[in-house]
Amino acid sequence: MKQHYKEKRERLIRALESEFGGEITVKGANAGLHFVTEFYTCRTEQEILAYAAAQQLEIFGMSRFRLKESRPQPDKPALIIGFARLREEDIQEGVQRLRRAVYGHKKIPGSGD
């Protein structure tokens, strides 16, 4: 199972990097069933989460895990992407939905759109 999830994680990260180009940073992807992404976007974390829900994506914002009184507003929205239940055949569609949640329908520089 460890190898299965490693391969799925790597495939998802490749798809994210291909779709978002230099507009995404992936952190904490060495192991586990989730990782953190940061995006260069004008949308706030809350806006992205609302658009993601409309795209039927279940993702979480990092602000959910910060203490309210010490919650800084990061320059880049940070999202937790889990992939344990994600079917490999749905990775590309999920990444495209995430792009719409983060940017709308605009072309992402360096994404090959």
Residue frames relative to the residue before (quaternion, step in Angstrom):
aa qw qx qy qz dx dy dz
M 1.0000 0.0000 0.0000 0.0000 0.00 0.00 0.00
K 0.5971 0.5786 -0.3594 0.4237 3.56 1.05 -0.78
Q 0.6712 0.4865 -0.2892 0.4787 3.59 0.93 -0.91
H 0.6203 0.5542 -0.3350 0.4426 3.60 1.01 -0.83
Y 0.7143 0.4396 -0.2591 0.4790 3.59 0.82 -0.98
K 0.5897 0.5574 -0.3644 0.4568 3.58 1.10 -0.60
E 0.6803 0.4809 -0.2863 0.4733 3.58 0.90 -0.92
K 0.6420 0.5105 -0.3249 0.4708 3.59 0.99 -0.79
R 0.6360 0.5272 -0.3211 0.4631 3.59 0.96 -0.90
E 0.6776 0.4928 -0.2919 0.4614 3.59 0.85 -0.95
R 0.6461 0.5104 -0.3222 0.4671 3.60 0.99 -0.78
L 0.6523 0.5063 -0.3116 0.4702 3.59 0.97 -0.85
I 0.6634 0.4952 -0.3152 0.4639 3.60 0.89 -0.84
R 0.6274 0.5192 -0.3412 0.4695 3.61 0.97 -0.74
A 0.6550 0.5085 -0.3091 0.4656 3.58 0.97 -0.86
L 0.6426 0.5141 -0.3178 0.4710 3.60 0.98 -0.82
E 0.6868 0.4793 -0.2876 0.4647 3.58 0.85 -0.95
S 0.6334 0.5191 -0.3279 0.4710 3.59 1.06 -0.68
E 0.7081 0.4690 -0.2568 0.4612 3.58 0.91 -0.93
F 0.7907 0.3372 -0.1567 0.4863 3.59 0.91 -0.92
G 0.2982 -0.7718 0.5145 0.2252 3.61 1.19 -0.30
G 0.8208 -0.2191 0.1905 0.4918 3.55 -0.95 -0.93
E 0.5398 0.6500 -0.3831 0.3732 3.59 1.28 0.11
I 0.7166 0.3745 -0.2320 0.5408 3.59 1.29 0.11
T 0.1104 -0.7358 0.6615 0.0934 3.53 -1.26 0.60
V 0.1801 -0.7734 0.6017 0.0857 3.57 -0.89 0.98
K 0.0484 -0.8019 0.5953 -0.0164 3.56 -0.86 1.02
G 0.8335 0.2454 -0.1695 0.4651 3.55 -1.19 0.58
A 0.4319 0.7291 -0.4333 0.3067 3.56 1.11 0.63
N 0.3877 0.7500 -0.4674 0.2621 3.61 1.18 0.29
A 0.7927 -0.0579 0.0692 0.6029 3.59 1.10 -0.61
G 0.6376 0.5574 -0.3859 0.3659 3.55 -1.29 0.08
L 0.5401 -0.6383 0.4688 0.2849 3.52 -1.38 -0.03
H 0.7434 0.2302 -0.2002 0.5952 3.56 1.25 0.42
F 0.0615 -0.7656 0.6374 0.0625 3.54 -1.34 0.23
V 0.4673 -0.6661 0.5113 0.2767 3.55 -1.31 0.25
T 0.1109 -0.7723 0.6231 0.0557 3.54 -1.06 0.82
E 0.1372 -0.7425 0.6474 0.1033 3.54 -1.20 0.64
F 0.1816 -0.8021 0.5658 0.0590 3.54 -1.01 0.87
Y 0.3349 -0.6701 0.6192 0.2353 3.53 -1.19 0.63
T 0.3091 0.7334 -0.5320 0.2890 3.54 -0.24 1.34
C 0.5039 -0.6304 0.4965 0.3196 3.54 -1.28 0.34
R 0.5859 0.5854 -0.3713 0.4197 3.58 1.21 -0.35
T 0.4414 -0.6709 0.5301 0.2721 3.53 -1.15 0.68
E 0.6850 -0.4539 0.3610 0.4410 3.53 -1.30 0.21
Q 0.6665 0.5088 -0.3083 0.4493 3.60 0.88 -0.92
E 0.6397 0.5112 -0.3311 0.4689 3.60 0.98 -0.77
I 0.6522 0.5124 -0.3164 0.4604 3.58 0.91 -0.89
L 0.6619 0.5085 -0.3124 0.4537 3.58 0.91 -0.89
A 0.6402 0.5128 -0.3257 0.4702 3.60 1.01 -0.74
Y 0.6680 0.4757 -0.2985 0.4883 3.58 0.93 -0.87
A 0.6241 0.5392 -0.3382 0.4532 3.60 1.02 -0.76
A 0.6414 0.5152 -0.3284 0.4641 3.58 0.94 -0.84
A 0.6455 0.5101 -0.3135 0.4742 3.59 1.03 -0.78
Q 0.6807 0.4471 -0.2690 0.5142 3.59 1.21 -0.55
Q 0.4472 -0.7138 0.4168 0.3416 3.59 1.35 0.13
L 0.4228 0.6557 -0.4944 0.3832 3.53 0.99 0.97
E 0.2107 -0.7627 0.5989 0.1232 3.54 -0.95 0.85
I 0.2060 0.7488 -0.5943 0.2092 3.55 -0.25 1.35
F 0.2903 -0.7506 0.5706 0.1637 3.55 -1.26 0.38
G 0.3905 -0.6933 0.5549 0.2428 3.54 -1.18 0.62
M 0.5724 -0.6051 0.4325 0.3452 3.56 -1.11 0.65
S 0.5624 0.6083 -0.4043 0.3876 3.62 1.09 -0.51
R 0.5476 0.6251 -0.3824 0.4039 3.58 1.18 -0.49
F 0.7535 0.3913 -0.1843 0.4952 3.58 1.13 -0.65
R 0.5776 0.5609 -0.3853 0.4509 3.59 1.25 0.23
L 0.5358 -0.5801 0.4940 0.3639 3.53 -1.23 0.48
K 0.5454 -0.6613 0.4060 0.3168 3.56 -0.83 0.95
E 0.7022 0.4762 -0.2895 0.4432 3.60 0.88 -0.87
S 0.7561 0.3284 -0.2101 0.5256 3.61 1.15 -0.37
R 0.3588 0.7708 -0.4605 0.2552 3.55 1.25 0.40
P 0.1652 -0.7819 0.5931 0.0977 3.60 -0.36 1.16
Q 0.3868 -0.6810 0.5593 0.2718 3.56 -1.17 0.46
P 0.2751 -0.7939 0.5161 0.1667 3.59 -0.24 1.21
D 0.5878 -0.5726 0.4428 0.3613 3.54 -1.25 0.52
K 0.7727 0.2303 -0.1084 0.5815 3.54 1.11 -0.77
P 0.4532 -0.6705 0.5033 0.3029 3.60 -0.82 0.91
A 0.1740 -0.7786 0.5981 0.0760 3.58 -0.98 0.91
L 0.0759 -0.8040 0.5896 -0.0161 3.53 -0.83 1.09
I 0.3318 -0.7012 0.5915 0.2199 3.53 -1.19 0.61
I 0.1312 -0.7879 0.6008 0.0318 3.53 -0.74 1.14
G 0.1066 -0.7817 0.6134 0.0366 3.57 -0.64 1.14
F 0.1209 -0.8337 0.5375 0.0378 3.57 -1.00 0.71
A 0.3380 0.7713 -0.4904 0.2246 3.62 1.20 0.15
R 0.7704 0.3406 -0.1819 0.5074 3.61 0.92 -0.90
L 0.4950 0.6683 -0.4228 0.3599 3.59 1.26 -0.13
R 0.3239 -0.7309 0.5658 0.2017 3.57 -0.78 1.00
E 0.5742 -0.6276 0.4005 0.3406 3.57 -0.95 0.87
E 0.6604 0.5095 -0.3177 0.4509 3.59 1.01 -0.70
D 0.6785 0.4721 -0.2911 0.4816 3.62 1.25 -0.23
I 0.4039 0.7443 -0.4648 0.2585 3.61 1.24 -0.08
Q 0.7037 0.4717 -0.2994 0.4389 3.61 0.67 -1.02
E 0.6527 0.5006 -0.3142 0.4740 3.60 0.94 -0.85
G 0.6487 0.5216 -0.3162 0.4551 3.59 0.97 -0.80
V 0.6505 0.5051 -0.3088 0.4758 3.57 1.00 -0.83
Q 0.6487 0.5040 -0.3218 0.4708 3.60 0.99 -0.75
R 0.6312 0.5088 -0.3298 0.4836 3.60 1.03 -0.71
L 0.6341 0.5218 -0.3301 0.4655 3.56 1.01 -0.78
R 0.6209 0.5347 -0.3425 0.4596 3.60 0.97 -0.76
R 0.6526 0.4994 -0.3179 0.4730 3.58 0.95 -0.82
A 0.6454 0.5160 -0.3227 0.4617 3.59 1.04 -0.73
V 0.7080 0.4624 -0.2565 0.4682 3.58 0.99 -0.84
Y 0.8420 0.1761 -0.0388 0.5085 3.60 0.90 -0.91
G 0.4693 -0.6041 0.4980 0.4085 3.60 1.09 -0.37
H 0.7280 -0.4268 0.3072 0.4399 3.56 -1.05 -0.68
K 0.4171 0.7241 -0.4733 0.2786 3.58 1.18 0.17
K 0.5571 -0.5919 0.4705 0.3435 3.53 -1.22 0.49
I 0.3146 -0.7389 0.5702 0.1730 3.55 -0.97 0.91
P 0.4736 -0.6741 0.4750 0.3093 3.63 -0.73 0.98
G 0.8386 0.1946 -0.1577 0.4838 3.55 -0.95 0.95
S 0.5588 0.6350 -0.3917 0.3620 3.60 1.21 0.09
G 0.4909 -0.6794 0.4268 0.3396 3.58 1.22 -0.19
D 0.3914 0.7229 -0.4860 0.2968 3.63 1.22 0.23
